[in-house]
Amino acid sequence: MSSLSTHVLDAVAGAPATGIAVTLYRDAEVLGAGTTDTDGRIAALGAALPPGTYRLVFDTGAYFAQRAVEAFYPEVSVTFVVIEERHYHVPLLLSPFAFSTYRGS
């Protein structure tokens, strides 16, 4: 079975994005949830993931609202596929009007 972690960086602040709520779904089922730590990370989110399609939802609206920053995206949803048994890492680079992600290691 595979494992999953995530890391969120605030590109405007040039710092980790602390306190972002993240939820892991498989279809409509919630498999795990957490909040990014002071380094912008969640080290373990949803252990023992079998092959399939998953979705990470980042509550970016609340993060920016707490900082009194106008933002275009109230949430970021990243859908990805677990194909083989390994550790999956999904980083998110975030700003109020853009985001990017990739399969990390």
C-alpha positions, 0 to 999 in steps of 0.5 A: 500500500502507498502513503501520502504527504503534502507541502504547501508554500506561500509564493507571495510570503516566500514562506511555508503556508502554515495552518491550511486545512487539507482533506483527502478523498477517494470519490466522496469518501473522506480518507483523512484530513489535517492541517499544515504545520509550521513548515507547511507540511503534513507528513502523513495523510491517508496511510495504506492507499491502494491503487486508485484515483484520489483528491486532495482539497486545500482550504486556501480561502480560509488561509488567505482570509485569515491574512486579510488577503483577497484571493481568487481560489477559495480552494485548490483541488488536486486529483491524482492517481496512485498506480504503484506501491510507493510514497506519494508527495504532492507539493503545492505552490500557492499565491492569491491568484495562482497555484502549481503542483507536481508529483514530488518525491 
